[in-house]
């Protein structure tokens, strides 16, 4: 083996060999139970971020571990291609006016991004079967998405309706509720006087620009201030029209003035009131975020401009009585980090999938799955039970899976394409019928919308399982869905629902949830905050196996900060393990020993206990079990066992040597196997040295714990021998002695058991004689020196300190007795002086059987080391 481990050479070498050999290509006819991972397809941004590294390292550990456990593993990988960020990037170079050219440019851009991301996956040591790669923009994938929607339509689960939907005017598209979130912001609460029957009623609003869309004023029925107004009408300034005053329990009498106006639509509560009381619908904002004609002289203004001018005009009329700043929650387009702009409720024609009334089916199916961690199941339940709307699946974009339907302008009947014509684009393709089958109208329109990206990605288990192909029954349901908790309400929820409808079965057996990666400061990574860490930067400096170790030590479901020190520790571990293997290999022996020493038994017991624990942990996806392996390697193996057997490895006793060599070989080989899923490049590199095999370690069998070798008594005895020899080695270091310096005699006062470790204690400590003595030690003590504690004696006695110390040294036997009592009394120049025991420092010497000894304490064990003669 080379003297040093060089990841810059080793990692690319194995990545190339794995790729050339197609080692991870899935064979559906191979032996072993099929294990399919429904891997998350990253959005094709062109670069994997640190969160991808964590998520996909976990996925790769699972795949490698399951292969070693005998499973026939399918690890496909796809890419989520459609999305607004791609359109925005391409739009800087290509105009949307030529839609065909624009879509082609989007495909080219995305393909380039995928090439770079695949190279990053390769550098991670990611063991995917790239022959099964899928791209959501490919005609094959789009065909299956559209086919799935045709099946939903056949079941009556797809409909088109003009409905208030959340619309992002910044991104120019409709949004599903799962793409929204609340953001705390400061805003102005404006108090506006409205005339009611010759009196004034003051409402409070944060949206004065929506006065043109006001259709009612609401008060609480229990609010006595406003009882006299209920049933009457309020006159709107600026717009010179009346709206009804209505009492409703949902009004909060403590907010603002306790009276609010209903605008179509300021928020979801406005929508609920509009529908409840059959109020008119007035659309004030267009899809560009500009005021419509109904806004009068404010038409064409942005919402912020309109608010500014309306407030000025209302003030001029004397209609505003008060304005104050408040903290309030604003609904924003939260899924897209570069947007975060407020969304509006705008009535537009959209396509929907019925889901609200089927949420219980999703919960029931999810309950049958095994969740890691279990508490994440409740997140899905909470989301499913909170649904108020069906799923709006249409988006007003260009680069996406086309909604595969036409519709009748007269009766709104949905017209589906012929299956054999898929994929279709109704925006440009001819309708499959000349006239509406329901009403006979020839006014047939093709949908110009594309699908929400979650429509694409919610069939990934079907894609991975060869849906509509020959292998589907063998591969579906998939085995596991690994993903982040932030998309439980989107990707996970929609996947379970869609696959359940299409197959009648839940799509996977296990759900593995990871948290978000934070910056070193514990905050969410953000370029604006300057705490983003790029994976390529880490890999260039440390290699990939150290960052895989960092990822493995994260806890299930919990946010996890990136820390450079963890990566540094990972690299140090590789160096340590490399040196351990390099030292051990020349001592390998395949010969079966006649007898194992207690230290060998201790090591093999700990090893097999470790195998048992790590296996149980990985079966539960507890990847931070890696730390148990590293602790064992660093402490039990390197710092202790190897040090305790060196005397046998280099000694003349052939049987003792073979036992140590056999044990060392067993431990190293087992350790490398257990490390293989975590640090695949390192394990692959050292495997040929350890086994004389040219085959991949990742095709080897995972080690099984030999329960017959797990021996509690051997571990207790071995731990004690480890502690004793460790204490003696530290003693030598403190005394400035070489570790191989010979000791004349060691007496160990301990109970039964240590006798069987005498040879290892003697060899490890380089002692000529080791005696195990039963019973308590009997040492004579004598004071050999006394030093003043000047911080105590100096301030009290100043010039007398020298005389005091001389008197103490002249009467050492009596001083020793007084020290035990805690007070020392001496005569100095005719004066009796009493000293506290803490005022002096006493150096003692222990005598055992007439010999001066140094005494060490290890728990209940006392060690007496005969002092070397000077």
Helices and strands as residue ranges (DSSP letters): H 7-21, E 34-37, E 42-43, H 50-68, E 72-75, E 78-80, H 84-91, H 99-123, G 130-132, E 134-135, H 139-154, E 158-168, E 173-175, G 177-179, E 181-196, E 199-205, G 208-213, E 214-219, G 224-229, E 233-236, E 241-247, E 259-263, H 268-276, G 293-298, H 303-317, E 320-332, E 344-353, G 356-358, H 359-367, E 370-372, G 374-376, H 377-386, E 391-392, E 394-395, E 405-408, E 414-416, G 419-421, E 444-446, E 450-451, H 453-457, H 460-464, H 472-475, E 478-484, G 485-487, I 488-492, H 493-503, E 508-514, E 517-518, G 527-529, H 535-542, H 544-552, E 560-561, H 564-585, H 598-619, G 623-625, H 626-631, I 632-641, H 642-649, H 654-675, H 680-691, G 697-699, G 707-709, H 712-734, E 743-749, G 754-757, H 758-765, E 767-773, E 780-788, H 790-797, G 798-800, H 801-810, H 812-821, E 823-828, E 831-836, G 837-839, E 840-848, E 851-858, E 861-866
